[in-house]
Amino acid sequence: MKDPVFVIHGVANRDRDGFSSAVAALAAASGVEMVPVHWGDLGAQDEFIDAALPAYRSGTHTLRDSEAAEPVMAEPVVAAAFPEITDESWQLSQVDAAVRKRLAAGHDGDDEGMRGSGRDQLDADRVLEYVRDVWGDTEWLRRTGDTQLLLETGRSLAHALLDETDPDGDDAYDGLRGGGTGRETRLRELVRRRLQDLDRVAGAAIQAVGARLNHALRDRFGAGTTRFLGDVLVYQRHQQTIHARVREVIDTVHPDLGRSPARPVRIVAHSLGGVIAVDMATAAAPLWTESLVTFGSQAAFFHVCDPRGGQLQPFEGCTPVQLPDSLNRWTNLWEPLDVLAFAASKVFRLHDGTPPVDVPVDHQASTGIWTHSAYWALPSVASAISDVMGEAKPGWSTS
């Protein structure tokens, strides 16, 4: 009779009963006897995480009345939001098209009785010339590749200029009605000011949307992400304590399990649990492991970033790292949208020269975007565990 499979959870798992229920459901789905290994009570203290997170408050950014263009966000932040500045000639072509269309509409139709006013003297070529002079000084508009935003900028600019030349409006009309250098100076200044106004409005809108998105992402994913980082930090400092917990649970089944190749263990592990399992299987005094199934795990990523030690050599980029024979077989499952899942086959080789088996599992639309915790209920995961744990690899004894 085979020994049971031990299941090691990953990060942010504080609910022992909930974890036991998840393991029971996975055991039923895979047809494999399982024993949960809960170490979450040794993880990060997460009850005060919210104290370290920035809080979003609406209305903290205000537009300032200023004649000079003022950046609405620091340049490094702007560059991070828009890493590449879009081709200026294309941008200006979009603005130009919208300006010409709006000016043409303003010179015809209902405005026909105003011919001879400043409106019909607005030269689209001259307006674009002044736009081009100012465009490089904008913070947000010069970085956008959004056609709709550029077209709306052109339309709004032209509309503002038409309003300035409305004979029924204020005395701004008098400054544009005549000709000469005074009118051109006034037009240049109007274009500059209106474009700066539109740039500040675009920047404020982008910041407001970005702040709300950041707040929403923190609410939706922040707890999981921060607890992931917290548990990783705790594990790096307290590996031996957490390994001892795993060993303690295994000993409750039989004290000989995993202590020699005569009676190796079988392990299923999620997320950081997979790192724990690989670390223990490759330690100087290893946990002898017949079969390992990891899902949503980071063992390869951690070893590439920071060599794990034990019996493992550092990864140097070309030759995969040889795993000791204390880790006999390894199947690594990953979900396509899980950003915390990593491949193992390019980084490691088993003792017989074969790579660990990386297996993608199906994405289910019902799991949404955050899929790191979805593995437990995926039929493909249960099926893979059943396939791997259903039989021992030849040459190993489980008696």
C-alpha positions in Angstrom: 0.0 0.0 0.0 1.3 3.4 -0.9 1.9 6.1 1.6 -0.3 9.2 1.3 0.7 12.3 -0.7 1.6 15.3 1.4 0.2 18.6 0.3 2.1 21.8 1.1 0.3 25.1 0.6 1.7 28.4 -0.6 1.6 32.0 0.6 -1.2 33.8 2.5 -2.9 30.6 3.8 -3.9 31.3 7.3 -7.1 29.2 7.4 -6.1 25.7 8.5 -9.6 24.3 8.2 -10.1 25.9 4.8 -6.9 24.4 3.6 -7.8 21.0 4.9 -11.1 21.2 3.0 -9.4 22.2 -0.2 -7.0 19.2 0.2 -9.9 16.9 0.8 -11.7 18.1 -2.3 -8.5 17.7 -4.4 -8.0 14.2 -3.0 -11.5 13.2 -3.9 -11.1 14.7 -7.4 -7.7 13.0 -8.1 -8.4 9.7 -6.3 -5.2 10.0 -4.3 -5.0 9.9 -0.5 -3.6 13.2 0.8 -2.4 14.7 4.0 -2.4 18.5 4.4 0.8 20.2 5.6 -0.2 23.6 7.1 2.5 26.1 7.9 0.5 29.3 7.4 0.6 30.2 11.1 4.4 30.6 10.8 4.0 33.0 7.9 4.1 36.8 7.8 2.1 38.9 10.3 -0.4 40.4 7.9 -3.0 41.9 10.1 -1.4 45.4 9.8 -0.5 45.4 6.1 -3.0 48.1 5.3 -1.0 50.5 7.4 1.8 50.4 4.8 -0.4 50.9 1.8 -1.0 54.3 0.3 -4.7 55.4 0.5 -6.5 56.9 -2.5 -8.4 60.1 -1.8 -10.3 61.9 -4.5 -9.8 65.6 -4.9 -6.1 65.6 -3.8 -5.0 67.0 -7.1 -6.2 70.4 -8.1 -5.6 72.4 -11.3 -3.7 75.6 -10.7 -4.4 78.8 -12.6 -1.1 79.6 -14.2 0.0 81.2 -17.4 3.0 78.8 -17.7 2.6 75.1 -18.4 3.2 73.2 -15.2 3.8 69.4 -15.2 0.9 67.7 -13.5 3.1 64.7 -12.6 6.9 64.3 -12.2 8.7 63.4 -15.4 9.8 59.9 -14.3 6.2 59.0 -13.6 5.0 60.4 -16.9 7.7 58.4 -18.7 6.7 55.3 -16.8 3.1 55.8 -17.9 4.0 56.6 -21.5 7.5 55.0 -22.0 7.8 56.0 -25.6 7.0 59.4 -27.1 4.7 58.9 -30.2 5.7 60.3 -33.6 5.0 64.0 -33.5 4.2 64.4 -37.1 1.5 61.8 -36.9 0.1 63.4 -33.7 0.0 66.8 -35.3 -1.7 65.4 -38.4 -4.6 64.2 -36.2 -4.8 67.5 -34.5 -4.6 69.3 -37.8 -7.4 67.3 -39.3 -9.7 68.1 -36.4 -8.8 71.8 -36.4 -9.5 72.2 -40.1 -12.8 70.4 -39.9 -14.0 72.4 -36.9 -12.9 75.7 -38.4 -14.6 74.9 -41.6 -17.8 74.2 -39.8 -17.4 77.5 -37.9 -16.9 79.5 -41.0 -20.1 78.2 -42.7 -23.8 77.6 -42.0 -25.1 79.4 -39.0 -22.0 81.6 -38.8 -22.5 83.0 -42.4 -23.7 86.3 -41.1 -20.4 86.8 -39.3 -18.2 86.8 -42.4 -15.8 89.6 -42.2 -15.4 88.9 -38.5 -12.4 87.3 -36.8 -13.9 83.9 -37.4 -13.4 83.8 -41.1 -9.8 85.1 -40.7 -8.7 82.1 -38.7 -6.0 80.4 -40.8 -5.7 76.7 -40.1 -2.2 76.6 -41.4 -1.2 79.4 -39.0 -3.0 77.7 -36.1 -1.1 74.5 -36.8 2.2 76.4 -36.9 1.5 77.7 -33.5 0.4 74.3 -32.2 3.7 72.8 -33.5 5.7 75.5 -31.6 4.0 74.6 -28.3 3.5 70.8 -28.8 6.9 69.8 -27.5 6.3 71.6 -24.2 3.2 69.6 -23.3 3.6 66.9 -20.7 0.8 64.5 -21.7 -0.4 65.2 -25.2 3.0 64.8 -26.8 3.1 61.3 -25.3 -0.2 60.0 -26.4 -0.9 57.7 -29.3 -4.6 57.8 -28.8 -6.3 59.0 -31.9 -9.5 60.0 -30.2 -7.7 62.1 -27.6 -5.8 63.9 -30.4 -8.9 64.5 -32.4 -10.8 65.9 -29.4 -7.8 68.1 -28.6 -7.9 69.6 -32.1 -11.7 70.0 -32.0 -11.6 71.7 -28.6 -8.8 74.0 -29.6 -10.6 75.1 -32.7 -13.8 75.6 -30.8 -12.0 77.7 -28.2 -10.5 79.9 -30.9 -13.8 80.3 -32.6 -15.3 81.4 -29.2 -12.5 83.9 -28.8 -13.5 85.5 -32.2 -17.2 85.6 -31.5 -18.4 89.2 -32.0 -21.1 88.7 -29.4 -18.5 87.7 -26.8 -16.1 89.8 -24.8 -13.4 92.1 -26.0 -11.1 89.2 -27.0 -12.8 89.5 -30.4 -11.4 93.0 -30.9 -7.9 91.6 -30.5 -8.4 89.1 -33.3 -10.7 91.0 -35.7 -8.1 93.2 -37.3 -4.9 92.2 -39.1 -1.3 92.8 -38.5 1.3 91.6 -36.0 -0.9 92.4 -33.0 -3.6 89.9 -34.2 -1.0 87.2 -34.9 0.6 87.7 -31.5 -2.8 87.4 -29.9 -3.6 84.2 -31.9 -0.3 82.6 -31.0 -0.9 83.3 -27.3 -4.4 81.9 -27.5 -3.2 78.7 -29.1 -0.5 78.3 -26.5 -2.8 79.0 -23.5 -5.6 76.7 -24.8 -3.2 73.9 -25.6 -1.7 74.1 -22.2 -5.2 74.1 -20.6 -6.1 71.0 -22.6 -2.8 69.3 -21.6 -3.5 69.9 -17.9 -7.0 68.6 -18.2 -5.7 65.5 -20.0 -3.1 65.0 -17.3 -5.5 65.4 -14.5 -7.9 63.0 -16.1 -5.2 60.4 -16.6 -4.0 60.8 -13.0 -7.5 60.5 -11.7 -8.2 57.3 -13.6 -4.7 55.9 -12.7 -5.3 56.6 -9.1 -8.7 54.9 -9.1 -7.3 52.0 -11.0 -4.4 51.7 -8.6 -6.8 51.8 -5.7 -9.0 49.2 -7.3 -6.1 46.9 -8.0 -4.8 47.2 -4.5 -8.3 46.3 -3.2 -8.6 43.4 -5.6 -5.1 42.0 -5.7 -3.1 44.0 -3.1 -3.8 41.7 -0.2 -2.6 38.6 -2.1 0.4 40.3 -3.5 1.6 41.8 -0.2 1.0 38.6 1.7 3.0 36.8 -1.0 5.9 39.1 -0.5 5.5 38.9 3.3 5.5 35.1 3.4 8.5 35.0 1.0 10.4 37.3 3.3 9.5 35.2 6.4 10.4 31.9 4.6 13.8 33.3 3.6 14.6 34.1 7.2 12.9 31.1 8.9 13.4 28.2 6.5 14.4 25.7 9.2 11.3 26.4 11.3 9.0 25.9 8.3 10.9 22.8 7.1 10.6 21.4 10.6 6.8 21.8 10.4 6.8 19.8 7.2 8.9 17.1 8.7 6.7 17.0 11.8 3.6 16.3 9.7 5.4 13.6 7.7 6.6 12.0 10.9 3.0 11.6 12.1 2.4 9.2 9.2 5.7 7.4 9.7 9.1 8.6 11.0 11.0 6.7 8.2 9.3 8.6 5.4 11.6 10.7 3.3 14.7 9.9 5.3 16.2 7.6 2.8 15.6 6.3 -0.8 14.1 3.2 0.8 10.9 5.1 1.7 10.6 8.4 -0.2 7.7 10.7 0.1 5.3 12.0 -2.6 4.5 15.7 -2.5 2.0 18.1 -4.1 2.8 21.8 -3.5 1.3 25.1 -4.5 3.2 28.4 -5.0 5.8 28.9 -2.3 5.0 25.4 -1.1 6.8 24.2 -4.3 9.9 26.2 -3.3 9.8 24.6 0.1 9.5 21.1 -1.4 12.4 21.6 -3.8 14.6 23.2 -1.1 13.9 20.2 1.2 14.5 17.6 -1.5 17.8 19.1 -2.6 19.2 20.0 0.9 22.4 18.6 2.1 20.3 16.2 4.3 17.5 15.9 1.8 13.8 14.9 2.1 13.9 12.0 -0.3 11.1 12.6 -2.7 9.8 10.0 -5.2 7.3 12.3 -7.0 6.7 16.0 -6.8 3.9 18.0 -8.4 4.1 21.7 -8.1 1.5 24.2 -9.4 1.8 28.0 -9.6 5.3 27.7 -8.2 8.5 29.8 -8.3 11.3 27.3 -7.5 13.1 28.0 -10.8 12.6 31.7 -10.5 14.0 31.8 -7.0 17.1 29.7 -8.0 17.9 31.9 -11.0 17.6 35.1 -8.9 19.3 33.7 -5.7 20.9 30.2 -5.8 19.2 28.0 -3.2 22.3 26.2 -2.0 22.2 22.7 -0.6 23.1 20.3 -3.4 22.3 22.8 -6.2 24.9 24.7 -8.2 24.0 28.2 -9.4 22.4 28.6 -12.8 24.8 30.2 -15.2 22.5 30.7 -18.2 23.5 27.9 -20.5 23.6 24.5 -18.8 20.6 23.5 -16.7 21.3 22.8 -13.0 21.6 19.1 -12.1 19.1 18.0 -9.5 20.2 15.3 -7.0 18.7 11.8 -7.1 16.8 12.7 -3.9 14.3 14.4 -6.2 13.3 11.6 -8.5 10.4 13.0 -10.6 9.0 16.5 -10.9 5.9 17.7 -12.8 5.4 21.5 -12.8 1.9 22.9 -13.7 1.3 26.5 -14.7 -1.8 28.5 -15.6 -1.4 30.9 -18.5 -2.6 34.0 -16.6 -0.8 33.2 -13.4 2.0 35.8 -13.1 3.4 33.9 -10.1 3.9 30.7 -12.0 7.3 29.8 -13.6 8.7 27.0 -15.7 11.3 24.6 -14.4 12.5 22.7 -17.5 15.0 25.3 -18.8 16.7 25.7 -15.4 16.9 22.1 -14.0 17.7 18.6 -15.1 16.7 15.5 -13.1 19.4 13.0 -12.1 18.7 10.9 -15.1 19.3 13.8 -17.5 15.6 14.5 -18.3 14.0 17.9 -17.6 11.2 18.4 -15.1 7.9 18.2 -17.0 6.2 21.7 -17.4 2.5 21.3 -18.1 0.2 24.2 -18.9 -3.3 23.8 -17.4 -6.5 25.2 -19.0 -7.6 28.7 -18.1 -11.2 28.9 -17.1 -13.0 32.2 -17.7 -14.8 31.8 -14.4 -11.5 32.2 -12.5 -11.1 35.8 -13.7 -7.8 37.6 -13.9 -6.3 36.5 -10.5 -5.6 32.8 -11.2 -2.9 32.0 -8.7 -5.4 30.4 -6.3 -7.5 28.8 -8.9 -5.5 25.6 -9.3 -7.2 23.8 -6.4 -10.5 23.5 -8.2 -9.2 22.9 -11.8 -10.1 19.4 -13.1 -6.8 19.4 -15.2 -4.8 19.8 -12.0 -6.6 16.9 -10.3 -6.1 14.8 -13.4 -2.4 15.6 -13.6 -1.9 14.7 -9.9 -3.8 11.4 -10.5 -1.6 10.6 -13.5 1.7 11.3 -11.6 0.9 9.9 -8.2 -1.0 6.8 -9.5 2.2 4.8 -9.9 5.8 4.9 -8.7 8.7 5.2 -11.1 10.5 1.9 -11.7 13.5 1.5 -9.4 11.9 3.1 -6.4 10.5 1.3 -3.4 7.4 2.5 -1.6 7.1 -0.4 0.7 
